[in-house]
Amino acid sequence: MDIINNAIVDMESEGIYQWDRLYPDESVINDDINNKNLYVYTDENIIKAFLVLNEIQDTEYNSINWKYQKGRQLVVHKLCVDPKFKGKGIATALIKYAEKFAKEKDYDSMRLDCFSKNPHACNLYRKNNYIERGIMTIIRVGDFFCFEKAL
C-alpha cells in the first residue's frame, strides 16, 4: 500500500487524479494477492513495482472495437512503480514480463486500459506497440484509452 500511496501523491502533484483513497484500496489489493494475480518487481530485496495480470475485463470493454476477438486475452491492471524508482525502465520491464508470461500461457493478445490524463502511462504502452482501440468512461474518474497488442 505504501507504493500505491506514494504513487497517488506523485500523480496528484502532476495533476493526474486517477487513483485515490477509495481505489485501489487495501481490500482490492488483498483480493489480487489472494487470487494470485499480483506480480511484484523486486530489486535488492525491495519491492519497487507491481502489476496485476488476469482475464478480467471491465464491462465497459464490451463497447470497444477490439481487433483480436478470437483466442484468449490477458489483461494488465494496476501497473504501478514506486515514484522513488521511476525513470529506470521498471515499467517497461514489467510490460515485457507480462508479454512473456502471456506467451508462455498461450494467450493470443494483451488488453489494458490507461487513464487518458496520465501521459506517462499512455506513452509507455504506445512505445511498447500497444494500439489504441477506443475510449471507455469510468463515471467517478473519467476517460480511459483501451489498448491491445497481439502476441
N, C-alpha and C positions, 0 to 999 in steps of 0.2 A: 504493500500500500504506500510505502514511502516513495517508490518510483512514480506511482500514479500521482500522488500529491505534489511531488516536485514537478512533474510534467504539467499539471494543472496550473501551478504558479507560473511556470515558464511560458506556457501558451498564452495565459491571460496577460502576461507582460508584453506580448506581441499582438494583443487584441484578438486572439483566437479563443473563442468561447465554445469549445467543442465538448469538453468534459467538465464535470463539476462535482460537488459533494454527493449528488444523487446517482450519478453514473460515470464511471463504473464504481460501485461501492464494494465493500468487503464481501457481501453475500454473493455478488456476481462473480468476483474473483474466486471465492471458495468453490462455487459451482464449477468453474472452469478447471480448477485443480482437481476436484473430486471426480469430474468426468474425464480426467486425464487428457485435457485439451490444451493446457497451458504449457508452453515451452519457454525455457529461460536461456538467455545468453550469459554465460559466466566467463570471467577472466580474472586471474589472480584470486580465485575463490570469492569473487564479488559478483553478485547478480547485477548486471548492468542494463539489461533489457529483457523484454519478453514479448511473446505474441501468442495468440490463440488460433488453433487450426481445427476445423471440423467441417461438417457438411451442412451446417445450419444456415439457411438463407432467410433473411427478414421477409415478411410478406410483401414488403414494398419491392422486392426483387422481381416479383411477378409482372410488374409493369415495364420492366427493362427488356429491350430487344437484344437479348444475348445472341451472339453468333454461334457459340458452341452449346447446342442443346442436348446433344447425344452424349452418352457416357456419364462419367462421374465428375463432379466438380468439388474441389477442395476450396473452402472459404477461409480467408485470412481475416481475423478480427483483432482489434486492440493492440496493434503493433506499437510498442512504447519503449523508447530509450530514455534512461535516466538523463536529464539535461546535463549533469556533470560530465557525461561521456559522449555528448552529441558531437557530430562532425568527425567521427573517427571510423566511419564506414560500418558501424554496427547494424544499422537498419538495413543496409544492402546485404550484409552477411545473413541477417535473418530471412530476408526475401529469398536469397539463394538457398538457404536451408529448407525453407518451405517448399520451394520448387523441387528440390532433390527428394524430399520426403514424399511429395505428391507423386513423382515419377516412380519411386520405389513401391508405392502403394497402388499403382495402376490407375491414378486419376487421369482424366483427359484434359482438364483445364483448371485454371485457378480463377476465383472471383473474389472481389472485395469492394468495399465502399470507402470513400475518403471524403472527409468534411471539405466542402468546396472552398471554405475560407482558411484552409490550412495549406498554404503554398508549399511548405517543405515536404509534407507527406505526398501531395499530388505530384510534385516533381520527382520524388523518389520512385513512384510507380511508373510514371512516364519514362524515366531514364532506364527502367528495367523492362521496357517494352510491353507494358500493360496498356490496353486500348480502352478508351472511354466508350461505354455503350449507352449511357443515359444518365438521368438525374432522378434521384428519389428525394422526397422531403420527409424529414422527421419533424413532427409538429413542434416539439419543445426546443429543437436546436436549429434546424434549417436544412439547406440543400446538401446532398452528398452525391459526388460523382461515383458512378458504378464502373469498375474496371474489370477487364477479363484478359486472360492470356492462355493460349493453347500450349500444351506441353509436348 
